[in-house]
């Protein structure tokens, strides 16, 4: 760990998440977007974007296969509530198995529907139109959330007005805000071990939650600091969480 930034209700660590999590205390919930599986990284260079920006040929980080079981174990140990991890459909079973092996209570798979996802350019099959997120309960007692009987389907544009375009797998802020609203309560602490450009942190502080984020890429870390600081200032400007 080489740097710690404290911005209002957020504490941000520049470093490797497996190392940083060893020194953290239990949090209320974990919400994160880990790397894709190794076999899916090889297809990244063939993906095209439809927002006019160039797609990177290398995400800049390795796949999750080698560390998935250890990540699952540490997340289950640290969360006293929900554990929510994004993955493509191919990774759902692997995450489920590793979470259950670590003692987490696997719950269900959410779907993020992408109305503006890129078509299958070669026309040889269906394009990906959604992404998954596995959910598990790591606390004691019954599962608790704010959605009642709501279905776990979330529909948000990939190429929205808030998109920075500075992280290759950036999640929509409104998507993360909806998840924060459904699965957490005001005043609770949310941890994101793969913070990226800080979208989960922005959503958390806007909703009046405390946030802990971990990111090992210095450029992405700096961007996350700025975005979370801006969100914190906006909340303070109006005297309450937006």
Secondary structure as the mmCIF struct_conf table of DSSP 4:
data_model
#
loop_
_struct_conf.conf_type_id
_struct_conf.id
_struct_conf.beg_label_comp_id
_struct_conf.beg_label_asym_id
_struct_conf.beg_label_seq_id
_struct_conf.end_label_comp_id
_struct_conf.end_label_asym_id
_struct_conf.end_label_seq_id
STRN STRN1 UNK A 3 UNK A 7
TURN_TY1_P TURN_TY1_P1 UNK A 8 UNK A 9
STRN STRN2 UNK A 10 UNK A 14
BEND BEND1 UNK A 15 UNK A 15
HELX_RH_AL_P HELX_RH_AL_P1 UNK A 17 UNK A 20
HELX_RH_3T_P HELX_RH_3T_P1 UNK A 21 UNK A 23
HELX_LH_PP_P HELX_LH_PP_P1 UNK A 24 UNK A 26
STRN STRN3 UNK A 27 UNK A 27
BEND BEND2 UNK A 28 UNK A 28
STRN STRN4 UNK A 29 UNK A 32
HELX_LH_PP_P HELX_LH_PP_P2 UNK A 34 UNK A 37
HELX_RH_AL_P HELX_RH_AL_P2 UNK A 38 UNK A 41
TURN_TY1_P TURN_TY1_P2 UNK A 42 UNK A 43
HELX_RH_3T_P HELX_RH_3T_P2 UNK A 44 UNK A 46
BEND BEND3 UNK A 50 UNK A 53
HELX_LH_PP_P HELX_LH_PP_P3 UNK A 54 UNK A 56
BEND BEND4 UNK A 57 UNK A 57
BEND BEND5 UNK A 60 UNK A 61
BEND BEND6 UNK A 64 UNK A 64
TURN_TY1_P TURN_TY1_P3 UNK A 65 UNK A 67
HELX_RH_AL_P HELX_RH_AL_P3 UNK A 68 UNK A 78
STRN STRN5 UNK A 79 UNK A 79
BEND BEND7 UNK A 80 UNK A 81
STRN STRN6 UNK A 82 UNK A 87
HELX_RH_3T_P HELX_RH_3T_P3 UNK A 89 UNK A 91
HELX_RH_AL_P HELX_RH_AL_P4 UNK A 92 UNK A 101
TURN_TY1_P TURN_TY1_P4 UNK A 102 UNK A 103
STRN STRN7 UNK A 105 UNK A 113
TURN_TY1_P TURN_TY1_P5 UNK A 115 UNK A 116
HELX_LH_PP_P HELX_LH_PP_P4 UNK A 117 UNK A 119
TURN_TY1_P TURN_TY1_P6 UNK A 121 UNK A 122
BEND BEND8 UNK A 124 UNK A 125
HELX_LH_PP_P HELX_LH_PP_P5 UNK A 126 UNK A 128
STRN STRN8 UNK A 130 UNK A 137
BEND BEND9 UNK A 139 UNK A 142
BEND BEND10 UNK A 146 UNK A 146
TURN_TY1_P TURN_TY1_P7 UNK A 148 UNK A 149
BEND BEND11 UNK A 152 UNK A 152
STRN STRN9 UNK A 153 UNK A 155
BEND BEND12 UNK A 158 UNK A 159
TURN_TY1_P TURN_TY1_P8 UNK A 161 UNK A 162
BEND BEND13 UNK A 167 UNK A 167
TURN_TY1_P TURN_TY1_P9 UNK A 168 UNK A 169
HELX_LH_PP_P HELX_LH_PP_P6 UNK A 170 UNK A 172
HELX_RH_AL_P HELX_RH_AL_P5 UNK A 173 UNK A 183
TURN_TY1_P TURN_TY1_P10 UNK A 186 UNK A 187
STRN STRN10 UNK A 189 UNK A 192
BEND BEND14 UNK A 193 UNK A 194
TURN_TY1_P TURN_TY1_P11 UNK A 196 UNK A 197
BEND BEND15 UNK A 198 UNK A 198
HELX_RH_AL_P HELX_RH_AL_P6 UNK A 199 UNK A 206
TURN_TY1_P TURN_TY1_P12 UNK A 207 UNK A 208
STRN STRN11 UNK A 210 UNK A 215
HELX_RH_AL_P HELX_RH_AL_P7 UNK A 218 UNK A 237
TURN_TY1_P TURN_TY1_P13 UNK A 238 UNK A 239
BEND BEND16 UNK A 240 UNK A 240
#
